[in-house]
Amino acid sequence: MRIAIVNDTQMVVEILKRIISSIPQHEIAWVAANGQESVEKCAQDVPDLVIMDIIMPVMDGAEATKIIMQESPCSILLVTSTVDGNASQVFEAMGAGALDAVNTPFVNGTGSTDGTSQFIEKINTIEKLIKNTKKLENSIHYTPHGSINDDYILTIGASTGGPAALATVLSSLPKDFPASILLSQHVDKMFSANFALWLGKQVTLKVRIANKGDKPEPGTILVAGTGDNMMLDNKLRIQYTPEPIDYPYKPSVNVLFESVAKNWKGNAVGVLLTGMGDDGATGLLRMKERDWLTIAQDEKTCAVYGMPKVAAKLNAATEILPLDQIGEMINSTIKAQNSKKAAS
């Protein structure tokens, strides 16, 4: 890949250049010292990947990401020295279309570089996504069965551009929302806790990281929070699984959706939001096969029209909606079902 570096610290630039140059299939496209310069250089020469710092003079990484994704869209990996200190900017940039974030590699007291392996792993994962060489080979097989009760669960999956999209959808749900919510957003495990805290400030519902053994809770958003894939087991408890191991998307939306389709006994709604790749599309189809409402975000309102596009091609979505109408559809569907239940 041709990789651009955007960073105002020369020492960090040299470290990143050295790491990238050590991987034979990658090369440095260009270097920019601030966000404004990166916007200008992207307009002239769009690389395969931009390594974007968050805190910079002239224009920060979040604002630069917004403009690049609007004018010269490409893959963007955020680097930051402190996620805790820069969480709002990180998720603002991810909401605008940045793929992922990683701590900035640095030279430690012994002269070696810490964080190199994590940085390379992120680049390798993004390369897989760009080339689309990795597919979900094994899905969960099950025998469809009808709903046994009327308890609702809402499952949502998102990737590139997801934080902002999730905030829009989930902030439209009332505080007394009666359904449980399971959320799988492609985000590194080191950022998941901060993501949950950030999301909790955007919505009125309770938000927390899902722990192994938890049961879905009405009115609570449980966020996938480890390096493995969140799923719902046959006892309706949260579990985490590394399978499929070679799958580049973590946490996987497909694994979550398919486990709910297999094990949930009540009603459900599946929602697939903006993101690169195809994760979640087959899982949404499994949910549709249960005669549940399945929603895919439309092309116009997606930061990246990848995952919902594949779902649309598979005819996995019963509804394809702009972002600002998804919450209303969820509310009206569950309200209608509950009214029908009360009248019967």
Secondary structure as GFF3:
##gff-version 3
##sequence-region A 1 344
A	DSSP	beta_strand	2	6	.	.	.	ID=ss1
A	DSSP	alpha_helix	10	21	.	.	.	ID=ss2
A	DSSP	beta_strand	27	32	.	.	.	ID=ss3
A	DSSP	alpha_helix	35	44	.	.	.	ID=ss4
A	DSSP	beta_strand	49	53	.	.	.	ID=ss5
A	DSSP	alpha_helix	61	71	.	.	.	ID=ss6
A	DSSP	beta_strand	75	80	.	.	.	ID=ss7
A	DSSP	alpha_helix	83	96	.	.	.	ID=ss8
A	DSSP	beta_strand	100	103	.	.	.	ID=ss9
A	DSSP	beta_strand	106	107	.	.	.	ID=ss10
A	DSSP	beta_strand	113	114	.	.	.	ID=ss11
A	DSSP	alpha_helix	116	131	.	.	.	ID=ss12
A	DSSP	beta_strand	152	158	.	.	.	ID=ss13
A	DSSP	alpha_helix	162	171	.	.	.	ID=ss14
A	DSSP	beta_strand	180	185	.	.	.	ID=ss15
A	DSSP	alpha_helix	189	200	.	.	.	ID=ss16
A	DSSP	beta_strand	206	209	.	.	.	ID=ss17
A	DSSP	beta_strand	220	223	.	.	.	ID=ss18
A	DSSP	beta_strand	229	232	.	.	.	ID=ss19
A	DSSP	beta_strand	238	241	.	.	.	ID=ss20
A	DSSP	alpha_helix	253	263	.	.	.	ID=ss21
A	DSSP	beta_strand	267	272	.	.	.	ID=ss22
A	DSSP	alpha_helix	281	288	.	.	.	ID=ss23
A	DSSP	beta_strand	293	297	.	.	.	ID=ss24
A	DSSP	alpha_helix	307	313	.	.	.	ID=ss25
A	DSSP	beta_strand	319	321	.	.	.	ID=ss26
A	DSSP	alpha_helix	323	343	.	.	.	ID=ss27
###
